Amino acid sequence: MGDFFLKGLWYTWLAMIEKNVIKRFQILEELLQELNKLKENYQDLLEGDATYQQLQEESTKFREESKEKRQKVKSNETLIHLEEEMKIIKDDIKDNRQVLAQELADYYKESGLMEITGEDGVTRKFAFSVRITEEKE
């Protein structure tokens, strides 16, 4: 009888959490829609201002000129090689961070601990972050 009662409480608790999460999704969606409307109004007002339009034109011209100059400087073979090396290392860092995140999640799941001490003697605490994505079919 006790296990049945506890399972019932657990399912009730889980249903409450799920209801709260769904409600939070709705709140966020409404806030995002409101923000987008405000951004549109803001942008419309800016684009109607002659001073702003002139500033935008000058800014675009400056960006184009800067881009051309940057491309000339970056055509240096040494710079190209260094950029390639940096890209490879950045990709390795990204991959290793993803693997580390999974390993830490596994470590937490198995040990229940939220910290780990490295070879250097420094204890590091875990900070979990959740990101919501839509399921792709």
C-alpha positions in Angstrom: 0.0 0.0 0.0 2.8 2.4 0.9 4.6 2.0 -2.5 1.4 2.5 -4.4 0.7 5.7 -2.4 4.2 7.1 -3.0 4.0 6.3 -6.7 0.7 8.2 -6.8 2.3 11.2 -5.0 5.2 11.1 -7.4 3.0 11.1 -10.5 0.9 13.9 -9.1 4.1 15.9 -8.3 5.4 15.2 -11.8 2.1 16.3 -13.4 2.3 19.5 -11.4 5.8 20.2 -12.6 4.8 19.4 -16.2 1.9 21.8 -15.9 4.2 24.5 -14.6 6.7 24.0 -17.4 3.9 24.2 -20.1 2.6 27.4 -18.5 6.1 28.9 -18.5 6.4 28.1 -22.2 3.2 30.0 -22.8 4.4 33.0 -20.7 7.7 33.1 -22.6 6.0 32.8 -26.0 3.6 35.8 -25.1 6.6 37.9 -23.9 8.6 37.1 -27.0 5.7 38.1 -29.2 5.3 41.4 -27.3 9.0 42.0 -27.5 9.0 41.4 -31.3 6.1 43.9 -31.7 8.0 46.5 -29.8 11.1 45.9 -31.8 9.2 46.3 -35.0 7.7 49.6 -33.8 11.1 50.8 -32.7 12.7 49.9 -36.0 9.8 51.6 -38.0 10.3 54.8 -36.0 14.1 54.8 -36.5 13.7 54.2 -40.3 11.4 57.1 -40.5 14.0 59.5 -39.1 16.2 61.3 -41.7 19.2 61.6 -39.4 19.1 57.9 -38.7 18.9 57.0 -42.4 22.0 59.2 -43.1 23.9 57.6 -40.2 23.0 54.1 -41.6 24.3 55.0 -45.0 27.6 56.3 -43.6 27.9 53.3 -41.4 27.3 50.9 -44.4 29.9 52.7 -46.5 32.4 52.6 -43.6 31.8 48.8 -43.1 32.3 48.1 -46.8 35.6 50.1 -46.9 36.8 48.4 -43.7 36.0 45.0 -45.1 38.0 45.6 -48.2 41.0 46.8 -46.2 40.7 43.8 -43.8 40.7 41.4 -46.7 43.9 42.9 -48.2 45.6 42.6 -44.8 44.4 39.0 -44.3 45.7 37.8 -47.7 49.1 37.4 -45.9 50.0 33.7 -46.1 51.1 33.6 -42.4 47.8 35.1 -41.2 45.9 32.6 -43.3 47.8 29.7 -41.8 47.3 31.0 -38.2 43.6 31.5 -38.8 43.4 27.9 -40.0 45.2 26.6 -36.9 43.0 28.7 -34.6 39.9 27.3 -36.3 41.1 23.7 -35.8 41.9 24.4 -32.1 38.5 26.2 -31.5 36.7 23.1 -33.0 38.7 20.8 -30.8 37.8 22.9 -27.7 34.1 22.9 -28.7 34.2 19.1 -29.2 36.0 18.5 -25.9 33.6 20.8 -24.0 30.6 18.8 -25.3 32.2 15.5 -24.3 33.1 17.0 -20.9 29.5 18.1 -20.4 28.3 14.5 -21.0 31.0 13.0 -18.8 30.1 15.4 -16.0 26.4 14.5 -16.4 27.3 10.8 -16.2 29.6 11.4 -13.2 26.8 13.3 -11.4 24.2 10.6 -12.3 26.5 7.8 -10.9 28.0 9.6 -7.9 25.4 12.2 -7.0 28.3 14.7 -6.4 28.2 18.2 -7.9 31.9 18.8 -7.7 35.1 17.2 -8.8 38.8 17.7 -7.8 41.3 17.8 -10.7 44.9 16.7 -10.8 45.9 20.2 -9.9 44.0 19.9 -6.6 41.4 22.5 -7.5 37.8 21.5 -6.7 35.4 22.6 -9.4 31.6 22.7 -8.9 29.2 21.8 -11.6 26.7 24.3 -13.0 24.0 22.7 -15.2 22.4 24.7 -17.9 19.3 23.6 -19.9 18.4 24.8 -23.4 15.1 24.2 -25.0 14.9 23.1 -28.6 12.0 21.9 -30.7 12.1 18.3 -31.8 12.8 17.9 -35.5 10.8 15.3 -37.3 
